[in-house]
Amino acid sequence: MSEVSDQRKEGNSVGDVLPHVTAGVSSPPGALERPAGAPRPLQSDGLQPHSGASAVAADEASTSPSQGKPIVVLVGNPNVGKSLFFNAFTGQYVDVSNYPGTTIEIARGTAGDVTVVDTPGIYGVSAFTAEERVAREVIRRADVVLNVVDASNLERDLFLTQQLCDMGLPMVVALNLMDEADRRGVKVDAKALVEELGVEVISTVAVKRAGFGEVREALRRARPGRPNPDLEPRLARWETRVARRGDALLVLEGDQEVAAEYGLEPGGARDELYRARRVRVNRLAARVIRQGTGAGAFRSRLGGVLMRPLTGFPILLLVLACIYFFLGVLVAQTLVGFTEGTVMGGYVEPFLRRLVASVAGDSGTIFQLFAGSYGVITLTITYLLGLLLPLVLGFYFLMALLEDCGYLPRLAALTDRLMGSIGLNGLAVIPMILGLGCVTMAAMSTRMLGSERERKIATALMALTIPCSAQLGIIAAVLAGQGGAWVTAAYLAIMIVLLGGIGRLLDRFSPGRASDLLLDLPPLRLPRPGNVFNKTFRKTWSFLKEAAVYFLAGSAVLSILDVSGGLAAIQRALAPLVTGWLRLPPESAEAFMLGMVRREFAAVRLYDLALSGSSVLVAMVTVTLFVPCLASVLVILKERGRTFTALVWVGSVGLAFLVGGVVAQVARLAGW
Amino acid sequence: MTLLEAKRRGPLRIVRIPDERTRAQCTRIGMHEGATVDSAEVLGGGPVLVRRRNQEICVGRQLAGSILVEPLAGDSCGPACPLAAVPVECGRRHRRFGRRT
């Protein structure tokens, strides 16, 4: 007899080992008990709110030790609110958004005596995408699963729930988004759902933290759910050959990687098992869901308007125009004019110079190092707080609005055909838009794409042609302030042509083809102000913390080079390239040198040079195409490997100087 | 008829999804063989937008061209349909087709 069957006789459920179990769900006929030695039970004081939270996002979480604590894994379809549970349980914030792929890596935190792990949204435990593989590895090793489901889309979500029941994992179901279900006229018979699944089902509204206390309590009584009855005889053959019942199911469903771990040939029953599971879920849904009439028609119509090309593209242009006006005009000129010119230039810098002068005199090397034209203190503070802070704050605010309202997935639908021409499907537009925020994070979010080919094309395009938030803010400021409408139009045209051209080339020379779009769209929602501000400030703070180190180091290097005469030597060495080929001032050399560490550092230095005419266009095109920053290079190295990263790095340097030079020479011939 | 050819109409029943991997992915999100969808709309020259109860699913053009469907006009009337997997309480939509639940 199989190990699981043996354990069932022992009645070794999670609830059995807890000291004070309240009236929960009685074990229904057919419900599995927890196999001994596999999942560990939660202690009675487990999952206390915010107790010792120390979550660190790391995709190594699946393999890193949990110090012997039981692991509670949050599992659910995309955009059902898993991260809100994680935030509440651990006190640690992870991004909450309204597009598939928000959670791209495993986030791990502690709550009392348990480790809580947040996973990317998935529709099933399998390995169709890199995200799913990451989630699968964590789920396989879970002691308890909290399955978060969307009450307004229960028929869809229950497929994963049933699969978790089939895997024999002790679990609790959080019936989330009950408010949205009410609005849509969906009624769920939770009692019937408990009877069908054999596990506790708690109604929750995660954005209001309603029902979280009950969920915490219920997790201590978690128990395996009722599997599909037809499954048992088929699983029996595999269960004795693997460590966990869940692994047996995955092998039976044809998971090659799990099968290879055990040296087994994968079973070929996925089609059959999925169909049987769907039949059971539909029957279950028919019993527990009552669909009445409710709101939602307007949002659905609005969604259609955003996705139809005739209306969708004009709206996209309008959105881009609003971003440009907000970021390039309102923030970059009005606000930055005040913060950099009035506050930093008028008060802070003079104060700091006086301060340094009072300690070290106002003409020596020390003064030059700390408060000179490249002074470590003056330059870092002015750049970071006077210039970049308002730009990055403004940019992340806009991104948070876009992420939360559900526009990005609709943009994926709108651009699907266009993206097809560069070897991607519409879904790739999401990492590319996120790349405007930070290429480092966006490179990881390419995991949501269906094939390695697409992940490589998207990463290469991002690294080569997409400017990041701080850089984009400065580019917008330079184009709007020093360039004007024609330079802006020329810049956009060059970047679009390059994006399309490089994409076409990569598509042509990469074997395979773009995978088909199959995207379950999250509903359009009004962004929650609290989440928008929270996310904006957290991302901005995170940017400042990271950038400050690089800016301090960069300023120090510049300052030392300036004092020692090294800067002039570098400028002379790079003169043929910078002044001859690119027709930029010799000081631009230092910008490109620093740009290898942080892209925005290069942009900031060029911004300071107060360029005009064709130089603005040349400088902005070159700096956009220039190498991704050090952090991005490291992530790309990890995600895509050494050869790919080396090609991207060398390619971006070559492309930047080639295109920038061609633009400069064409402008020279045209007498501009 | 394929999902792509269905253009802007519904309800439809999904008859066949030829590719095994796609079939598995569709089954997970509820768009399995035998499932009824409320409507399908080709978005310009791009993908097909499938509406199914509270779900909206975007299906790439090439994929939509491989999925076989059959129209269910007269038999089903969208989300408030007695033929749907999930029964309904409201009869407002059904009156359009002379039926009530």
Interface residues (C-beta under 8 A of the other chain):
Chain A: Y123 G124 S126 F128 S152 N153 E155 R156 F159 L160 R184 G185 V186 K187 R270 D271 Y274 R275 R277 R278 N282 A285 A286 I289 R290 Q291 G292 T293 G296 S300 G303 G304 M307 R308 P309 L310 G312 P409 A412 A413 L414 D416 R417 G420 N425 G426 D516 L517 L518 L519 D520 L521 P523
Chain B: E20 R21 T22 R23 A24 Q25 C26 T27 R28 I29 G30 H32 E33 E41 L43 G44 G45 G46 P47 L49 R51 R53 N54 Q55 E56 I57 C58 V59 G60 R61 Q62 L63 P79 A80 A84 A85 V86 P87 V88 E89 C90 R92 R93
